[in-house]
Amino acid sequence: MPDPQDKSLISLRTAVVLLLAAITGIGAGLLTLGSGHDLASGVLTGGAAAGAALALFNQVISSE
Protein backbone atom coordinates (compact mmCIF):
# COMPACT_ATOMS: atom_id res chain seq x y z
CA MET A 1 0.00 0.00 0.00
CA PRO A 2 1.46 3.41 -0.93
CA ASP A 3 2.41 5.78 1.85
CA PRO A 4 -0.22 8.60 2.03
CA GLN A 5 2.50 11.12 2.91
CA ASP A 6 4.56 10.29 -0.18
CA LYS A 7 4.38 13.25 -2.60
CA SER A 8 6.17 11.64 -5.56
CA LEU A 9 4.48 11.78 -8.96
CA ILE A 10 5.33 8.22 -9.98
CA SER A 11 6.33 5.12 -8.06
CA LEU A 12 9.81 3.67 -8.04
CA ARG A 13 8.59 0.67 -10.05
CA THR A 14 7.15 2.93 -12.76
CA ALA A 15 10.39 4.90 -12.96
CA VAL A 16 12.47 1.73 -13.31
CA VAL A 17 10.20 0.24 -15.98
CA LEU A 18 10.24 3.47 -18.03
CA LEU A 19 14.00 3.89 -17.62
CA LEU A 20 14.71 0.34 -18.78
CA ALA A 21 12.38 0.77 -21.76
CA ALA A 22 14.08 4.04 -22.73
CA ILE A 23 17.55 2.49 -22.47
CA THR A 24 16.44 -0.44 -24.61
CA GLY A 25 14.94 1.85 -27.25
CA ILE A 26 17.99 4.09 -27.39
CA GLY A 27 20.28 1.08 -27.64
CA ALA A 28 18.28 -0.47 -30.47
CA GLY A 29 18.15 2.84 -32.33
CA LEU A 30 21.89 3.39 -32.00
CA LEU A 31 22.63 -0.15 -33.15
CA THR A 32 20.41 0.40 -36.17
CA LEU A 33 22.19 3.65 -37.02
CA GLY A 34 25.56 2.01 -36.48
CA SER A 35 24.71 -0.71 -38.96
CA GLY A 36 24.38 1.87 -41.72
CA HIS A 37 20.65 2.52 -41.87
CA ASP A 38 19.19 6.03 -42.08
CA LEU A 39 17.90 8.09 -39.15
CA ALA A 40 14.22 7.32 -39.78
CA SER A 41 14.89 3.59 -39.56
CA GLY A 42 16.81 4.10 -36.33
CA VAL A 43 14.00 6.10 -34.76
CA LEU A 44 11.33 3.61 -35.82
CA THR A 45 13.38 0.66 -34.59
CA GLY A 46 14.10 2.38 -31.28
CA GLY A 47 10.45 3.25 -30.76
CA ALA A 48 9.31 -0.27 -31.51
CA ALA A 49 11.94 -1.74 -29.20
CA ALA A 50 11.00 0.68 -26.41
CA GLY A 51 7.33 -0.24 -26.73
CA ALA A 52 8.07 -3.95 -26.62
CA ALA A 53 10.46 -3.50 -23.71
CA LEU A 54 7.86 -1.50 -21.80
CA ALA A 55 5.37 -4.35 -22.08
CA LEU A 56 8.04 -6.91 -21.14
CA PHE A 57 9.41 -5.06 -18.11
CA ASN A 58 5.91 -4.24 -16.91
CA GLN A 59 5.19 -7.99 -16.74
CA VAL A 60 8.60 -9.05 -15.40
CA ILE A 61 9.10 -6.54 -12.57
CA SER A 62 6.90 -7.39 -9.62
CA SER A 63 4.41 -4.79 -8.43
CA GLU A 64 4.75 -5.83 -4.77
Secondary structure, DSSP 8 states (H G I E B T S, - for coil): ---TT---SS-HHHHHHHHHHHHHHHHHHHHHHHTT--HHHHHHHHHHHHHHHHHHHHHHS---
